Amino acid sequence: MARRDLYPSRVSEKASISERKDPIIHNEEAYKQGPLSKSELDFYEENGYIMLEKFFDDTQLNMMKQELQYTMDNNRDRDSDEVIKEPSSNEIRSIFEVHKDGGFFEKLSQNERLVNICEQILGTQVYINQSRINFKPGFKGKEFYWHSDFETWHVEDGMPRMRALSCSIILTDNYEYNGPLMLVPGSHKWYVSTAGETPDENYKSSLQQQEVGVPDNQSMEWLVKQAGGRIDRATGPAGSVLLFESNTMHGSAGNISPYPRSNVFFVYNSIKNKLEQPFSGKDPRPEFVANRENVKPIEPVRNLSYSSKY
């Protein structure tokens, strides 16, 4: 019996927009259980994201920065699919699957405060569907075009429903001018079915520069109009955490400032929303991009600590 595809995309020569078919706050008791307040949950539900400023203190932030530098240095000359370089240089753009490092970033992904928030929103226990470190160097950090993560995760990975969220831990101050993430508020309430079809092994190019699964200009204009003309920028001090819904339309401009921008990125997915076969009919993307092996709920960890690298 064929699966019902609630969110078809890349199946036509024309884009289309439909209403979201899943709730945004999946837990009916969310408002009673914390840790996010009612006003914070309301903001997330309406806008599709929330910035939690200075979520981590300076001591924790310094730990993250040292671990980030160690990981970057250790991978700078590594030739591996998990290490993504900038299209026009040898600069590291992303390092994937850091939540399986057996050390600091694994513990960070299990952080009790983060996990509790994700469970509050998603209404179940969660697991890490994808993780990476992102680095946008000063002067030459490239842009990343508008897209909905869920559209890619659904079509290329087989994520069935909109029951996941992204957590970006900001390790460097995000200014208006160093290529911060931009988000269209309220866009998560609509699903953009993009035109075209998915090439084989699309991930090999899309992780550097996404060209398939991106919205057309008319769809973006419509989404921004629904948002009252708003495009929000995720600016804030290092140590803050940005949470955004899996279907929120987002992107970032290039960084031509002297100030680099880096973050740790975890995708938390409901344990009831595990990946199936890709809805594109293509082979699944590799494990380092979309976790489907040995998936089990996270057991939260209360404290961060240094690894033994120093």
N, C-alpha and C positions, 0 to 999 in steps of 0.2 A: 504493500500500500504506500503510495507516494506521500511524502511529507507535505503538509500545508506550509507554504512560505508566507508568513505574515508581512514580511518586509522585502519584497522582490526588488532587485536593483541590477543594473547593467544587463537588462534583458530587452532593451528597446533602443531605437536611435534617438528617442526624445526623452528628456528628463520629465519627472512628475513629482508632485508634492502631495503627501497624504498625512492624515492625523496619526499621531502616536497611538498605539494600541495597548500600551502597558502603563501601569502607574509609575509615578516618579518616586514617591515615598512608599515603599513596599510593606512597611510595618505599620499595622493599624494602631499599635500601642506606642509608636515612636515618640509621640509628644509626652508620654508619661514616663519614659524610661531613660531619657538622657543618652549620652552626655551633651548633645546639641540642644539648645533651648528651642522653644516654639518659634521665636522670631528668626533664629538661624535656619531652622528647617523650612519655614515659610519662604525665606529668601532663596534657599536652594531650590525649592519646588518651583518657584516663580521664574527664577533666572537661569537655572541649570548649572549653577556653580556657587561656591562660597570661598572667600579667602579668610583663613584663620591666622591673623597676624601674630608673629613671635610665638608660634606654637611650641617651638623648641628653644630652650634657653641658650645662653652663650657657650656654656661648657659643652652641651650636646652638639651645638653647631660647630664648634672647633673640632670635635671628634669627627664629625661628618666631613669637614673640609680636609682633614688629614687623610682620612680613608679615601676620599675622592682623589686626592693627589697621588696617593700610593697606587690606586687602581689605574689611573690615567697613565702614570709612568710605567707601570707593569705591562700595559697593553699598547704602548705607543708604537712599537715596532712589530707587533703581533699581527700575523696575517691569518685572519679567521673570519668566518661569516658573522660571528657575534660582535665583531668590532667594525662599526660603520664609519667610513671616512667621508669627509666633505667631497662633493663631486669634482671640484677643481683643485684640490690640494690633498696633502697627506694628513691634514688635521683630523683628529678624532671628532666625530659628530655624536655617536652614541656607542655605548657598550651594553649589550643585552644580557639578560638572565643573571643579574647581580644578586637576586634573592636566593641563588643557589651557591653562593660563594663559601658557605660553611663558616662564615664569620660575621663581620659587622653588619653588612647590608642585609644578610638573612635575618639577623636579629631586628634590624630596623623595620623590615617588612612585617615583622610579627609584633611590633610595638602595640602595647595594650590600648593606649589611647586612640591610635589610628584604627585599630581593628574594631574597637567598640563603636566608633562613629560609623564605620562602614556597615557593621551589622545592624545598627540602628536604622540606617537608611534602606538597606537592602532586605531586611527582615529575616535573614537567615545567617548561619555561619558562612564564612567567606574563604576563598583561596586566592593565590596570586596567579592571574592569567598571563601576565607579562610584566617584566621589569626591565629598567634600563637606567643608565646615567646619560643625561644629555648635556652636551657642552657646546655653547655657541661663542667662539672666540671673538675678541674685539677686532674690528676693522674688516673681517672677512667671514663672519658667520652668516650662512646662507638662510634665506627665507624658507618657510614651509607653508604651502598653499592651504586655503580653506578646505576643511573636510570634517566629516563626522566619523569618529573612531568606530562607532557601532556599525556603520555601513560596511567598513572593511572587515571588521570582526565577524559580521554576519555572513557576508558573501564569501570571504576568503578563508575564514576559520570555522564557520558553522556555529557561531554563538546564536542560540535560538531567539532569545528575548532581550529587551532592554532592562537588564537587571545587573548592571555593573557600573563601576565608577572609577575615575582616574584620580590618583593622588600625586600631586607634584610637590615635593619638598624643596623649597627654594634655598639654594646654598650661597647665592650671591645676590646683592641688592638688585631688584628688578626696577629699572627706571623706564620712563616713557621712551627713551632713546636707545636702549640696548637690545632691541628686538624682543620685548616681552610677549607672552601669549596674548592674543586677542580673542574675545569670545562674543558671539551674538546672543544677548540675553533672550531667553524664551524660545530659542531655536530648537531646543530639545523636545518641544511639544509637536514638532513636525518632522516627517521623514522625507528626505530628498532621495528619490530613486534616480540615480545618475545614468547617463547615456553610455552606450558602448558595451564592450564585454571585457572580461578579465583575461589577459595573456597568461600563458604558462609561466610559472616561476616569477610572477609579477613582483614579489617581495624584494628581489635582488636589486631592482631599480627604485621601487617605491620608498624604501627605507632611506634612500639618499634624497630623492625628489619625487613626490607623489604626483602622478599625472593621470592615473586611472582611479575612478571612484571619487573624483572631485566634482563639486557642484558647478553648474553652468552660471553665467553671469546673471541671467534672469532670475534663477532660483535664489541667488545670494541677494539680489536687489529686493526680492519679495520678503525674504526672511528679515532683512534689516528694516524694511518698512514696517513689518509686524512688530518690531522692537522699538518703534517710534523713532527710528533713525539712529539708534544707539549701537555703538560697537565699544565694548568695555575692554580695558587693558588690565592684565593681572600684574599690577605693580605693587611692590611692598618690600619690606626689609628681609634680609636673609634670616632664616629660621622660621619663616611663615610657611603655611601649607595651603595649597590651592586644591580644592576638591571640585571636580566637574563631572557631570552626568555623561554617560557613554555616548549619547546622541547629540550633545551640544556641539554646534558648529564652531570651529576654532581654527586658528592659524597664527603665523607669526611673520613679521617682516625681517629682513636682513639686519645684521648688526654692524653698522659702520662706525660706531662709537669706539673709544679706547677700552670700554669696560666689558669684560667677558660676562657671559650669563650661563650658569650651570644649575642643574637640578637633578634630583633622584626621582624617578617616576615609577610608581607601582599601580598596576591595574588590579583592583579587587573585584572579583566576580562571585555571585551567589553560588553556593555549593549545589543549588537546584537548577543552575543555568549552565552546566558544563557543556563544553564544545561537542558538537556532533559533526557529521560530514559537512564540508563547505557547501553552501547553497549555490555556489557557482558551478558545481559539478567537477571542479578541478581537484587536484591532489591537495591535501592539507599543507599549510605552510609549516616550516620546521618548528620543532619543539622550542627552540630558543625565542621564537616570536610569539608562539601561542601554546601555552602549556596544556597538555591533555594526558600526560602519563603520570601515574601515581598521584593523582589529585586527591587531596584530603583537606579538611578544614584546618585553618590556622589555630594553633594553640598560642594565645597571646603571651608576650614577654613583657614584664613590667619595666625593667631597667635596661638602658643602653650601656655598653661597656666597650673598651678598646679590644681589638683583636690582639694577637701576639706578634704583630709585625714590627713593633717599635722597640 
